[in-house]
Amino acid sequence: MTTFTPGRATARRARGTATTPRVPAAVPAGLLLVSVVLLRPGTLGEYTALVGCGLALAAGVAAMLRRELAPPRPVRAISALLALMALAYLWMVLHGVWVDDLDRIRSLFQDFVLTIGSLTAAVLVLADPRARLALGRGFVVLLCVIGAMWVVTALYWSVTYAGAGQVMTIPVGTVGPQPVYFPFTVSYSTSEVFGTGVPRLTGIGRESGWMAMYCAAGWFVADAVGYRSWVVKALLLAGLVGTLSTAGFGVFVVVLALDVFLRPRGGIRLSGMVRQLGGLIAIGVAGWVAFYAPVLGVAAKQTSNETSLDERSDATAAGVRALTQSPWGGHGTEKQAGINLVSDIAVNGLPFVLLVSAALLVPLLLLRRPAGTRGRAAPVALVVFATLLTSQPAAASTWVFILVALALACDELTEAERTAPGSLLPRRLQGVLGVREPAIPSNPGEPS
């Protein structure tokens, strides 16, 4: 530990031993961050989920080793998330046994182990304030780098030709090997935007919709970890636009309008009532933009990818019918069955949908935010919930729930903790990212 004497600060860093090794917070945070591309719905998650779970468990072990030198500060909201997710996935496995779906039982059990095991490891990592800050900042920086690389690729194509600069291929989701373009933009298709071909960004997701969700959530996580620069927001928006995801764009503009205009700010004032009235108008405008926006709007998607919309619509309609005909679920027969929480009613049953919804929303009620801090977990949870409700599957989407747990954990950071400069990036770069207020850590001798 560091000791201080009046008039002069002297530091003596705690030394690690064989029984109490000195593990920097960057180790568990880094291991968990790497797992984002290896766990579902990551880019390689369909092939490397077991490896990703192994890295997450290693991160949990590293977090346990830190506890001798860095006392944990558990977040009860994350524990509630873990408990509800365990119940949801337990129901999914038992439901598979109940409906005698022998072909799915093994994969369902694997999903339970991989998802709940990885989420348990994340709970251990996020109990450490320094580790949760490092993970949140690493996640935002990763998204910014991906957004910047997409901009470089798009500009390169604009002066050469669509498809220029392919450097390699990697397996993406279930669609097999897909091209990677200079400098390292992962894409599985090319779309025409105002007459110019651009790569549709996949990034760290197995498809563009997941990457759009990560960028939308990253917008709010950035505030929670002290990265409030316009440069960060611009790169996150670039990544979101690069996905060309209709659902991702719609979810983002609606949640942003909700957060800006309808977020409770305390007190009853005329200005607050005017702001909230403006918020209702803004949400309507956001919905209109989400439908009619060029390239990204639903109307544009109906002309460019009508088949995808029709299949999702059919699967969602089957889920709505299941509410009255078979709420306990069964075998989804429609193409893209289980693609979202509504259609999942026909596959895994209403209890699974309710438990997953509760896991995302109920923990928000258990947060213990320090006075004066702005909560960011609610917008992140809403982004994830709306994405799963409309366009992406909840089953086996491991890192999605880790992301919500990360947002919950960062909400319980103090303002001094979330604005404290880290040791991995140069101070000047941190200033560009928005960290401008140096803060003295509460335990300066604690390994960072």
N, C-alpha and C positions, 0 to 999 in steps of 0.2 A: 504494500500500500504506500501511497505518497504521504509524507508528513510535512507540515508547514510550521514554521516558527515566525514569531512577530518580526516584521521588518525585513525578513528575507525568506524567500521560498526555496526550500531544498527538497529534492525528490529522491525517493528510493523506491524503485520499481520492484514489485513482487516478483520473485524468481520462481519458475516452475520446477517441480520435482517429478519423480516417477509416479507418485501417487496423486499429485495435484499439478498436472501439466499446465503450462501457460498457453492457452489457445486464444488467439486473437478473434474478435467478433467476426472478422471478415471470413474466417474459415467456415463456420456453419452457414453464414449468410451466402457465401459463394457457392458452396455445395448445393444448397437449396435453389439458388438462382439457375445454376447449370441444368437442374432437373426440369426447368420449364420447357425445354425443347425435347426432352426425353420422355416425359410423362404425357399422357393424353390430357388435353387435345393438342399437344405440341407437334411440331413439324415431323419429328421422327417417332412420335409416341406410339404409333401402331406397331412398331417393330422393336422399340427399346424401352417399353414401359417398365420391365423388370429392372433394367439398369437404372432408370430414373428413380424407381422406388429405393434401390440400393443406395443411391447418392443421398436421397432424402433421409434415409435411416442413418447414414453416416453423419449427416448434418445434425441429426438429433443426438447422436452419441457425442459429437464435438460440443454441442450445447450443454450436455450434462457434465462434460469435463471442465467447462468454464465455470461451473457453479461454485467451486471452491474459492475462486478469486473474484467472481462477479455474481453476487447474489441475484436470483431471478426476481421478476416482478410479474407474476402470472396475470393473465387477462381473463376474467370469468366469462366474458362474452364469447371468447374463442372456445372455451370448454363447452359452452352450450351449443355452439356450432358443431363441434366434434360429436357430441352426444346425439344430436338430432340427425346428423349425417350417418352415424353408425346405425341408428334405428331405420333410416330410409334404405340403406343398402342391405341391412338384414332382412327387411321386408322384401326387397327385390329378389334376394336369394331364395327365401322361403316361398315367395310367390312362384318362382320358376319351378320349385319342387311340387307345389300345389297343383299347378296346371299341367304337370307332367311334361314340361318342355325339356326333355333330356338333352337336346342339342345345345341348350343355352345354360344349363346348370353349371357346367364347368367354367365357362367364361364369366358367368355371374359371380361365382365364388372368387375367381381371380380378380375381378373388378373390386369386390369387397376388400380383399387383402391389399391390393395395390393402392386403392383410394384411401381407405381408412388408415392403413399403415403409414402412408406418406403424410396424411393430414395430422396424424398423431405426432410424427417427427417434427412437422412444422409448428405445432403447438409448443413443443419443447424449445425450438429455436426462437420463436416469437416471445417467449417469456422473458428474454433478455432484451432490455431496451436498446442497447448498442447494436445487437444483432438485427433487431427489427428495423432500426434506422438504416443500417448498412444494406439490408435486403431491399427495402423500399427505394433507396437511392440507386442501388444497382439496377433494379427493375426499370426505373424511369430512364436512366442513362442508356440501358440496352434499347429501349423503345426509341429514344432520340437518335441513336446511332443507326438503327434500322430505317427510320424516317429519312435521315440525311442520305443514306445510301440509295434509297428509292429516288430521291430528288436527283442525285447524280446520274443514275441510270436513265431516268426520264429525259434529262437534259442531253445526255449522250445520244439517246435515240432521236431526239429532235433535230440533231445536226448530222446524223448518219442515216440509220433506217431501223425500223422496228425489228427487234430480235438481235441487234448488234451486241457484241461484247460478251457472248456466252463463255463462261470460264469452266463450268463443270455441270454435273447433274447430281441431285440427291433425291432419295425417296421422300415423298411428301404424302402423308396420310395413307389412304388406300389407293391413290391414283398412280402410284409407282414413281419412277425417276422423273424429276422435273428440272428444267433448266435453272441455273444460277447465273445471273448477269453481273458484269462489272459494276461496282466494286465487290458486292456480295448481296445482290438482291434476289431473293427466292420468289419465284413466280410460277403459277401453273397455267397462265393464259395471257393473251394480249387483247386489250380492248381499245377501241377507237374513241378518242375524246376530241371533239371538235375537229375531226379529220386527221388527227395525229395518233399513231399507235403508242400506247403506254403499257408497261407491265403491270398486271394486277398483283399487288403485293400479298404474299402469303406470310412472310416474316417468320415468327416463332409459332404460328398456328398451323394446323393441318389443312386449313382452308381460310380464305380471306375474311369470312365472318368472324372467326375467332380473333384474328389479328386486329380487326376493327374494334372488337370488344376490349382487347388489351389496351389499345390506344385511348379509347374513351375512358376507361377506368384509370389509366395512367395520368390523364389530365387532372384528376382529383387527388390521386396518390402524390403527385408532384407537390401540391400544396401542403400535404400532410408531412412531408419530409424536408420542407424548407427550400424546394426548388421552384421558385416563383418567377423566374425570368421569362420574358416574352420569347426568348430563343427556344426555351424548353417547350412552351405552348405551341410555337410555330412548327417545330419538328414533330410534335405529337399529332398536330393537325395534318401535317404532310403525310405521316404514316396512315392516318385514318382515311384521308382522301385517296391515297395510293391503293387501298384495298378495294375501292369501288364497290363497297358493300352497302346495299340499300338498307338492310336491317340495322347494321352498325351505325350508319349515318343517322337514321331516324331515331334510334334509341339515344344517341348522344345529344342531338339538338333538343329533344324533349326533356331529358334529365337535366341538361344545362339550364334550360328555361325554368324548370322546377327549382333548381338550386339557387339561381340568381334572384328570382322574384318571389318564390313562395316559402323559402327557408325561414323558420321562426327566428326572430332576432330579439325577442323580449319586449314587453311593454305594449300598450295600446295607443298608437298615435295615428293622426291623420295621414302622415307620410307613409306609415306602414300599410295602411288600408289602400292608399293610392298605388303603392308598389305591388301589393298583392292583386289588385284589380288589373294592373298592367301585366302582372304575371299570367293571369288567365288569358289575356289577349295574346301574350307572347307564346304561350303553349299552343294556342290555336294557329298562330303564324308558323311555329315550329312544325306542327303537324302538316300544315300546307306545304312547307318547304320540303319536308321529308317525303311527301307524295309527288310533288311536281318538280323538284330540283332536277336540272339537267344532269345526265350521266348517273347520278346517285339516287335519284328519286324512284318511287315505285312505278310511276308512269313510264319512265325511261326503261326500267327493268322489264316491263311487260313487252316491250318491243325487242329487247336484246336477249332476254333469257326467260321467255314465257313458260317454257317447260318446267323450269325449277319452281316458279311461283305456283303453277298448277299442281305440281306434286305435293308441295308443302301445304297448299290449301286443302287438297283432298285428305291428307293425313291429319290436319288440324280439325277438319269437319268430322272425321271418324272419332277423334277424341271427344268432341262435343256430343256426338250421338252416344258415346259410351257412358256419359254422365247418367243417362236415364236407362240405357239398355244393359250395360255391363260395367258398372263402376269399379268392380274388383279386377278388371283387366282380363287379359287373355293372350291371344296371339294376334299381333298387328299384321294385317294382310296388305294394307296399302303400301305403295312405294314411299319410302322415307318415313315409315311408321316410327314413332318415338323421336322424331326430329326436334320436337319442342315439348314443353311441359304439358301443353294441352293435348297433343296427340299421344303423349305418354299415358294418358288415362286409359286408352285402349290397349296398351301394351303391359305396363307394370301396375296399373290400377290407381285409383284416386288416392289411397293412403300414401303411396310413394310420392305423388305430386305434392300433397299437403305437407309431408315431412320435409321435403327439399325446400319448399317455399318457406316453411317455418325456420329451417336452418339458416336461410339467407336473411330473414327479416327480424325474427324474434331477438337474436343477440344484440340488435341495435338498442333494445330497451334496457340492456344490462350494462351498457358502457358507463365508465366512471371517468369522464373527461376532466382534466384539470381546469380550474376556473380561467376563463379568458381565452381558451383555445377554440378554434373553429373546427367543428367536426367534419370529416371528409368520408367517414365510413358509409354514411347513408347514401350519398350519390354513387359510390362504388357498388354497394349492394344492389341499388336500383338498376344500375347498368347491367350487372350480371343477371339479376332476376328478369329484367325485361328481355334480355338476349335469350335466356333459356325459355322464357314464356313464348317467344315468337319465332325463333329461328334456329336454335342449336339444342342438342340433346344434353340432358343432365347426367345421364348414366355414363360412368367411366370418364367423366371430365374432371380429372383429379386436380389439376393446377388452378382451375376456376375457383374452387373452394379454398385453396391455399391463398389465392388473391384476396378473397373476401376476408379471410383470417388476418392477412397482412394489413388491410385497411382498418380492421377493428383494433389491432394492436397499435398501429400508429396513432389512432385517435387518443390513446391514453398516454402518449408522450407529452411531456411538458413543453412549453414554448421554448425554453432554454435548450432542451434536448433536441428538438426538431430543427433548431437553427444553428446548432453547434457544428463547426467545420470538422470534416473528417480528416483522416491522415492518408488516404489512398490517392486522392486527387490533389493537384497543385492548388494553392489558395486562389490564384488568378482564375483558373478554370472554374472553381467553385463559385467565384463571384459572378462569372458569366451565367452559371446555372441558377443564381439567385440567392446563394448563401452569403449574406453580407454582415451578419451580426455575430462576431465571435463570442463564444460563451465558455465559461469555465466549467468543466464537467463536475458533477457532484462527487465523483470518486476518481480524481485525476490519476491515481495509481493503477486503476483498473485497466487491464489490457484492452486495446481497441482494435 
